[in-house]
Amino acid sequence: MKKLFVLWALACFCVAAVHATEVNDTTIMAQAQDTTLITSGEKVVIVTGDKPYHVKVVKKKKDEECKVHNFSTHVSVGVNIGLGTPDGMSVKPFKSWDLNWTVFQYDYSPKKALQTYSAGVGIGWHNYGIGSGSMFSKDADGVVVVGDYPAGVSSKYSRFHSFSISVPLQFTQKFDRKGKYALSVGPVINFNVSGHLTTGYDQGDVEHNMTTKKIDYRPVTVDIRAIMKLDGIGIYARYSPMTVFKKDRGPEFRSLSLGLYF
């Protein structure tokens, strides 16, 4: 029992000794009665009488703890609001949906920091539905215009749809270690790869549904997005300072998107 106690005491001493000599890696020898302690770097040998006991001290490498890497995927669902729309046109939020899926996101957090830097790749579906009093169409020059429906029609809808490949970049400031409360901000680069108009209405007993392609939308847009995370639930706002259509190729307006982020 006495030997076990001595072994335990010397083991505690050897750990402290190893840490105390990490810089110059000096060999230390200590003795207690018939027990000898020898430490060198990360190797420890305890000799009691003629019986050696080998103890290996494994130190954590600082390089392994200095960074935290994470991979994730996210979905956001919201509505689009038109800003600066011309007279006679109004974008209706609950006819204008904003759907985004960040397929892959890489997150980097320095050790023990509450900040995270992220970059990802995703896809997005955006549409802008206007009020029932007006409709999208394309004139003879290929310009998107907003005009009136034919007289006497009902069940009207008109929307512009776009599909994009997005590259979100963001900085996150967490307010707790678990990240349940956090604020993220950053740009979202959109490569808009397709866009079309859909318009429909009933004229008497005849149902009209029209799709118009070859729309001059902006091929690349950059948005500013903010995400507030409250007890694990994300709320996002994304503002696009660039117009949806190219200059002089459609009604000039910008968009603000609001919704939930998961």
C-alpha positions in Angstrom: 0.0 0.0 0.0 2.9 2.3 0.8 4.5 1.6 -2.5 1.3 2.4 -4.4 1.0 5.7 -2.6 4.6 6.6 -3.4 4.0 5.6 -7.1 0.9 7.8 -7.2 2.7 10.8 -5.7 5.6 10.4 -8.0 3.4 10.1 -11.1 1.7 13.4 -10.1 5.2 15.0 -9.6 6.4 13.6 -13.0 3.5 15.3 -14.9 4.3 18.6 -13.3 8.0 18.1 -14.0 7.4 17.3 -17.7 5.3 20.5 -18.1 8.0 22.5 -16.2 10.7 21.3 -18.6 8.8 21.5 -22.0 11.0 24.4 -23.2 14.4 23.0 -22.8 13.5 19.3 -22.5 15.9 18.8 -19.5 16.2 15.3 -17.9 15.1 15.3 -14.3 15.8 12.7 -11.7 14.1 12.4 -8.3 14.2 9.9 -5.5 11.9 8.9 -2.6 13.1 6.1 -0.3 13.7 3.0 -2.6 11.9 4.6 -5.6 13.6 6.5 -8.4 11.8 8.8 -10.8 13.4 9.6 -14.2 11.7 12.0 -16.7 12.9 13.1 -20.1 10.7 14.9 -22.5 7.5 12.9 -22.8 9.0 9.7 -21.3 8.7 8.8 -17.6 10.3 5.8 -15.8 9.5 4.9 -12.2 11.8 2.3 -10.6 10.7 0.8 -7.4 13.4 -1.6 -6.1 14.3 -3.6 -9.2 10.9 -3.2 -10.9 10.7 -0.4 -13.6 7.3 1.1 -14.4 7.0 3.0 -17.7 4.6 5.9 -18.0 4.1 7.8 -21.2 3.0 11.4 -21.0 1.2 12.5 -24.2 1.1 16.3 -24.8 -1.6 17.9 -27.0 -0.1 19.6 -30.0 -1.1 23.2 -30.1 -1.5 23.1 -33.9 -4.3 20.6 -33.5 -6.3 22.9 -31.2 -5.7 26.3 -32.8 -8.4 25.9 -35.5 -11.9 24.5 -35.7 -13.2 23.4 -39.0 -16.9 22.6 -39.7 -19.0 21.7 -42.8 -22.7 22.4 -42.9 -25.8 22.9 -45.1 -28.5 25.5 -44.7 -32.0 26.3 -46.1 -33.8 29.7 -46.0 -37.5 30.4 -46.9 -38.8 33.9 -47.2 -40.6 36.5 -49.2 -39.5 39.2 -51.6 -40.4 42.9 -51.3 -40.0 45.2 -54.2 -38.3 48.5 -53.5 -38.5 51.6 -55.7 -41.0 50.0 -58.1 -42.4 52.3 -60.8 -45.9 53.7 -60.8 -48.5 51.1 -61.6 -46.5 48.2 -60.3 -46.4 46.6 -56.9 -44.6 43.5 -55.8 -46.8 41.4 -53.5 -44.7 39.6 -50.8 -46.9 36.5 -50.4 -46.9 36.1 -54.2 -43.1 36.5 -54.3 -41.2 33.7 -52.7 -37.5 33.5 -51.9 -36.1 30.0 -51.5 -32.4 29.2 -51.0 -30.4 26.1 -50.3 -26.7 26.4 -49.3 -25.6 23.0 -50.4 -22.1 23.2 -48.9 -20.7 25.6 -46.4 -17.2 25.6 -44.8 -16.9 27.3 -41.4 -13.6 28.3 -39.8 -13.4 29.3 -36.1 -10.1 30.3 -34.4 -9.5 28.4 -31.1 -11.7 29.6 -28.2 -13.0 32.5 -30.3 -16.6 33.5 -30.7 -16.1 34.5 -34.3 -16.6 32.3 -37.4 -15.7 32.9 -41.0 -17.7 31.0 -43.6 -17.9 30.5 -47.4 -20.3 28.3 -49.3 -22.0 27.3 -52.6 -25.8 27.0 -53.1 -28.8 27.5 -55.3 -31.7 29.9 -55.1 -35.2 30.3 -56.6 -36.7 33.8 -56.6 -39.9 35.1 -58.0 -41.6 38.5 -58.0 -45.4 38.4 -58.3 -47.1 41.7 -59.0 -50.6 42.9 -58.1 -53.6 41.6 -60.0 -54.2 45.0 -61.6 -51.1 44.7 -63.9 -49.2 42.1 -65.8 -45.6 41.4 -67.1 -45.1 41.1 -70.8 -42.4 41.7 -73.4 -42.7 44.3 -76.2 -41.5 44.1 -79.8 -38.0 45.2 -78.7 -37.7 42.5 -76.1 -38.1 44.9 -73.2 -40.1 43.7 -70.2 -43.0 46.1 -69.5 -45.8 46.3 -67.0 -49.3 46.8 -68.5 -53.0 46.1 -68.1 -54.7 42.8 -68.6 -57.2 42.4 -71.4 -60.7 43.6 -70.4 -63.1 41.2 -68.8 -60.5 38.6 -67.5 -60.4 37.0 -64.1 -58.1 34.8 -61.9 -55.1 36.8 -62.8 -51.4 36.3 -61.9 -48.1 37.5 -63.3 -44.6 36.7 -62.0 -40.9 36.9 -62.9 -39.0 33.8 -61.9 -35.2 33.4 -61.7 -32.8 30.7 -60.7 -29.3 31.3 -59.5 -26.1 29.7 -58.3 -25.0 31.5 -55.2 -21.7 32.0 -53.3 -22.4 33.3 -49.7 -19.6 34.7 -47.7 -20.2 35.7 -44.1 -18.7 36.7 -40.8 -20.5 35.4 -37.6 -20.2 36.9 -34.1 -21.5 34.4 -31.5 -22.8 35.7 -28.2 -22.5 32.3 -26.4 -20.2 29.3 -26.7 -22.9 27.0 -28.2 -23.8 29.6 -30.9 -27.5 29.7 -30.0 -27.3 33.5 -30.2 -25.3 35.0 -33.0 -25.3 37.6 -35.8 -23.9 36.9 -39.3 -23.3 39.4 -42.0 -21.8 39.2 -45.5 -22.3 39.4 -49.2 -24.0 36.8 -51.4 -22.8 36.6 -55.0 -25.5 35.4 -57.4 -24.9 33.9 -60.8 -28.3 34.1 -62.3 -28.5 31.4 -64.9 -32.2 31.5 -66.0 -35.2 33.7 -65.8 -38.7 33.8 -67.4 -42.1 35.4 -67.1 -45.4 33.5 -66.3 -48.7 35.1 -66.7 -52.2 33.6 -66.5 -55.8 34.6 -66.6 -59.3 33.3 -67.4 -61.2 34.9 -70.3 -64.7 33.6 -70.3 -64.4 29.8 -70.4 -60.9 30.0 -71.8 -57.8 29.7 -69.5 -54.7 31.4 -70.7 -51.2 30.5 -69.3 -48.2 32.1 -71.0 -44.5 31.7 -70.4 -42.1 34.2 -71.8 -38.3 33.5 -72.0 -35.2 35.3 -73.2 -35.5 38.0 -70.5 -32.7 40.5 -70.0 -32.2 40.0 -66.3 -28.8 40.8 -64.7 -26.5 37.8 -65.0 -24.6 38.6 -61.8 -25.9 40.4 -58.7 -24.4 40.9 -55.3 -26.7 41.0 -52.2 -26.0 42.0 -48.6 -27.4 39.5 -46.1 -27.8 39.5 -42.3 -28.8 36.6 -40.2 -29.9 36.9 -36.5 -29.9 33.6 -34.6 -32.1 33.6 -31.5 -32.1 30.5 -29.4 -31.2 28.4 -32.4 -33.9 30.0 -34.7 -32.5 32.1 -37.6 -34.1 35.2 -39.1 -32.6 36.6 -42.3 -32.8 39.8 -44.3 -31.2 40.2 -47.7 -31.0 43.5 -49.6 -30.1 43.7 -53.3 -28.7 47.1 -54.2 -28.7 46.1 -57.9 -31.9 46.1 -60.1 -33.4 42.8 -61.1 -33.4 43.6 -64.8 -30.7 45.1 -66.9 -30.8 48.9 -67.4 -33.5 49.9 -69.8 -34.5 46.3 -70.3 -37.3 46.1 -67.7 -38.9 47.9 -64.8 -36.3 49.2 -62.5 -36.7 48.0 -58.9 -34.6 46.4 -56.2 -35.5 43.7 -53.7 -35.5 43.1 -50.0 -36.0 39.5 -48.8 -37.2 38.5 -45.3 -37.6 35.0 -43.8 -36.4 32.1 -41.7 -33.0 30.6 -41.9 -32.3 27.0 -40.9 
